[in-house]
Amino acid sequence: MLGRHDVDTVCRIAAESGFRYLELSPRADFLPSRTEPRADAQQVEALRHALRAHDVELASLWTVYRWSDPDDAAARADAVRYWRRAVEVAIALGCRNLNSELSGDPDEPELSRAAFLQSMSELVPLFEREGLTMSIEAHPGDFIETNDAAVDLLRGLNSPSIRYLFCAPHTFHLGADVEAMLRYAAPVLAHVHVADTYDHTKPLRYIVNPAGSTVRIHQHLDIGQGEVPWDIFFQTLRSIGFDGIMTSSVFAWPDRAEDSCRVMRAEMQRYIDRYWS
């Protein structure tokens, strides 16, 4: 929600909201989604300066490229090339954590899986050589949309650099049981995105026309504005010994972005104090 601001303002607002760490999401002037990285040496240095000036550290870099494209081999190859540049940017920033989505096409799961695995065969050696962690989530509309199947795929890559990201606002697409999903993911779980959403599986939570549309619906709301079972979520993270990255991932309130940041920082800390104290 802060992406419309320059990086200095983003770092300042994060710090003023109580955050010591920042996840840099896709920016048109830095690492935009699905197209080539734009960050040059001057932009990297501007971000480094802003982080230092506001005493904020870069926890992770997040963007999405078409590395699982089932139809366009050139797009998949471009995505690998974009990731190689993104890795250079991450290293220049001293950031060792990347995160992304499986992507692909849910109507072409086998071809998407093959494209993803080909991309991994090219990128995993780079991630391992540079000591980077790539945490990947299953997003509604990806070639895998459920928690357990995504975890199985990533575990099968058998690399310490490939981890799983559980995105709480995708909960009701990922599966039915938050505790069971987190426990299943525990061996590879390195990152969680925290935001609320409604349970779209319940009758008339959302109304989409025309009836029968296959769109995937979810939201990224402040904690408490939806139906994610937060006590179960945080209690389970504590019980499985989670010690990874926890990102506030609210998108819904650009008109009250700074207030949302403060609310999320306070709410996340309240649950952490409750279950980690």
C-alpha positions in Angstrom: 0.0 0.0 0.0 3.0 2.3 0.4 4.3 1.5 -3.1 3.2 4.9 -4.4 5.8 6.6 -2.2 9.5 6.8 -2.8 11.7 4.3 -0.9 12.8 6.9 1.7 9.1 7.6 2.6 8.4 3.8 2.7 11.2 3.2 5.1 10.2 6.2 7.2 6.6 5.1 7.5 7.6 1.5 8.3 9.9 2.8 11.1 7.3 5.1 12.5 4.8 2.3 12.5 7.1 0.3 14.7 8.7 -2.0 12.2 12.4 -2.7 12.2 12.3 -4.9 9.1 10.8 -4.3 5.7 9.6 -6.7 2.9 10.0 -4.9 -0.4 7.1 -5.8 -2.6 7.0 -5.3 -6.4 7.6 -1.7 -7.4 7.5 -0.4 -11.0 10.8 1.4 -10.5 12.6 -1.4 -8.8 11.5 -5.1 -9.2 8.2 -5.0 -10.9 6.1 -8.2 -11.4 6.3 -10.2 -14.6 8.7 -7.9 -16.4 12.4 -7.1 -16.2 14.0 -5.6 -13.1 14.4 -1.8 -13.2 16.8 -1.3 -10.3 20.2 0.1 -11.2 23.2 0.8 -9.0 21.8 4.3 -8.2 18.4 3.0 -7.1 20.0 0.2 -5.0 22.1 2.8 -3.3 19.1 5.0 -2.7 17.3 2.1 -0.9 20.4 1.3 1.1 20.7 4.9 2.2 17.0 5.0 3.2 17.2 1.8 5.2 20.2 3.2 7.1 18.6 6.6 7.6 15.5 5.2 9.2 17.2 2.3 11.0 15.2 -0.4 9.1 16.6 -3.6 7.7 15.5 -5.4 4.5 14.1 -8.8 5.5 13.0 -10.0 2.1 12.4 -9.1 -1.5 9.2 -10.2 -3.2 8.3 -10.3 -6.8 6.7 -12.6 -9.4 8.0 -13.7 -12.7 6.5 -16.2 -15.3 8.8 -19.1 -14.3 6.0 -21.6 -14.6 4.5 -20.4 -17.9 3.0 -23.5 -19.6 2.8 -22.0 -23.1 5.6 -19.6 -23.7 9.1 -21.0 -23.4 10.5 -17.6 -24.1 8.6 -16.1 -21.2 9.9 -18.8 -18.9 13.4 -18.2 -20.1 13.0 -14.5 -19.6 11.7 -15.1 -16.0 14.9 -17.1 -15.2 16.9 -14.2 -16.6 15.0 -11.7 -14.5 15.5 -13.8 -11.4 19.3 -13.8 -12.0 19.2 -10.0 -12.0 17.0 -9.9 -9.0 19.5 -12.1 -7.2 22.2 -9.5 -8.0 20.1 -6.8 -6.6 19.4 -8.8 -3.4 23.1 -9.4 -2.9 23.9 -5.8 -3.4 21.3 -4.9 -0.7 22.6 -7.6 1.7 19.3 -9.4 1.6 19.3 -13.2 1.7 15.6 -13.9 1.5 13.5 -13.8 -1.6 9.9 -14.8 -2.0 7.5 -15.4 -4.9 4.5 -17.5 -6.1 4.2 -20.7 -8.0 2.4 -19.0 -10.8 1.5 -21.0 -13.9 -2.0 -22.0 -15.1 -4.5 -24.0 -13.0 -6.0 -25.3 -16.2 -2.6 -26.6 -17.4 -1.1 -28.0 -14.2 1.2 -30.7 -15.8 2.7 -28.3 -18.3 3.1 -25.6 -15.6 4.8 -28.0 -13.3 7.2 -29.0 -16.0 8.0 -25.4 -16.7 8.5 -24.6 -13.0 10.8 -27.6 -12.5 12.8 -26.6 -15.5 13.2 -23.1 -14.0 14.2 -24.6 -10.7 16.9 -26.7 -12.3 18.4 -23.5 -13.6 17.9 -21.3 -10.5 18.4 -23.6 -7.5 22.1 -23.9 -8.0 22.3 -20.1 -8.1 20.3 -19.7 -4.9 22.4 -22.4 -3.1 25.7 -20.9 -4.3 24.8 -17.5 -3.1 23.4 -18.7 0.2 19.9 -17.3 -0.5 16.5 -18.6 0.6 13.6 -18.6 -1.8 10.2 -19.0 -0.1 7.4 -19.8 -2.5 3.6 -19.6 -1.9 0.6 -21.2 -3.6 -1.5 -18.4 -4.8 -5.2 -18.6 -5.9 -4.9 -19.1 -9.7 -1.5 -20.8 -9.6 -1.0 -24.3 -11.0 -1.1 -25.5 -7.5 -3.6 -23.8 -5.2 -3.6 -26.0 -2.1 -1.2 -26.1 0.9 -0.2 -29.7 1.0 0.4 -30.2 -2.7 2.6 -27.1 -2.7 4.6 -28.3 0.3 5.1 -31.7 -1.4 6.4 -30.1 -4.6 8.8 -27.8 -2.8 10.1 -30.6 -0.4 10.7 -32.7 -3.5 13.2 -30.2 -4.8 15.4 -31.3 -1.8 17.2 -28.0 -1.5 17.9 -26.0 1.7 17.4 -22.9 -0.4 13.8 -23.7 -1.3 11.2 -23.1 1.4 7.5 -22.5 1.7 5.5 -19.4 2.4 2.1 -19.7 4.0 -0.1 -16.8 3.1 -2.8 -16.4 5.7 -5.2 -14.4 3.5 -5.2 -17.4 1.1 -6.2 -19.7 3.9 -9.6 -20.7 2.6 -8.2 -21.5 -0.9 -5.3 -23.5 0.6 -7.4 -25.9 2.7 -9.9 -26.2 5.5 -7.7 -26.6 8.7 -5.2 -23.9 9.5 -3.5 -26.0 12.3 -3.2 -29.1 10.1 -1.8 -27.0 7.2 0.8 -25.3 9.2 1.9 -28.5 10.8 2.2 -30.2 7.4 4.3 -27.3 6.2 6.5 -27.1 9.2 9.6 -28.9 7.8 9.9 -26.2 5.0 8.0 -23.3 6.4 10.2 -20.2 6.5 7.8 -17.3 5.9 4.2 -16.3 6.6 2.1 -13.4 5.2 -0.3 -12.0 7.7 -3.6 -10.4 6.6 -7.2 -11.3 7.1 -9.9 -12.5 4.6 -13.4 -13.8 4.5 -14.2 -17.5 4.0 -15.3 -17.6 0.4 -16.5 -21.2 0.8 -19.4 -20.1 2.9 -22.7 -19.2 1.1 -22.9 -15.6 0.0 -19.8 -14.3 1.6 -19.1 -12.9 -1.8 -21.6 -12.5 -4.7 -20.1 -12.9 -8.2 -21.9 -12.4 -11.4 -22.6 -14.2 -13.6 -23.3 -17.2 -11.4 -20.8 -20.0 -11.8 -17.9 -17.8 -12.6 -14.6 -19.5 -11.8 -12.8 -16.4 -10.4 -10.7 -16.8 -7.3 -11.7 -14.3 -4.6 -9.8 -13.3 -1.4 -8.9 -10.2 0.5 -5.9 -8.8 2.4 -7.5 -7.1 5.4 -6.3 -6.0 8.8 -6.3 -8.7 11.5 -9.8 -9.0 12.9 -11.7 -7.8 9.8 -12.1 -11.3 8.3 -12.4 -14.9 9.4 -8.9 -16.3 9.7 -8.6 -18.0 13.1 -5.8 -16.0 14.4 -5.4 -17.7 17.8 -5.0 -21.0 16.1 -2.7 -19.5 13.5 -0.3 -18.0 16.0 -0.6 -20.8 18.6 0.3 -23.3 15.9 3.3 -21.3 14.7 4.6 -21.2 18.3 4.0 -25.0 18.8 5.9 -25.9 15.6 8.8 -23.7 16.6 8.4 -21.2 13.8 11.2 -18.7 13.7 11.1 -17.3 10.2 9.8 -14.1 8.6 6.4 -12.8 9.4 5.2 -10.0 7.1 2.2 -7.7 7.4 0.6 -8.2 4.0 -2.5 -5.9 4.0 -3.4 -4.5 0.6 -7.0 -3.3 1.1 -6.5 0.1 2.6 -4.4 2.5 0.6 -6.7 5.3 1.8 -5.6 4.6 5.4 -2.3 2.8 4.8 -0.3 4.3 7.6 -3.1 3.6 10.1 -3.3 0.0 8.8 0.5 -0.4 9.3 0.2 0.7 12.9 -2.8 -1.6 13.6 -1.1 -4.6 12.0 2.2 -4.0 14.0 0.3 -3.8 17.2 -1.9 -6.8 16.5 0.9 -9.0 15.4 2.9 -8.1 18.5 -0.2 -8.8 20.7 -0.4 -12.3 19.4 3.4 -12.8 19.6 3.4 -11.7 23.2 0.5 -14.0 24.0 2.0 -17.2 22.5 5.8 -16.6 22.6 6.1 -15.1 26.1 
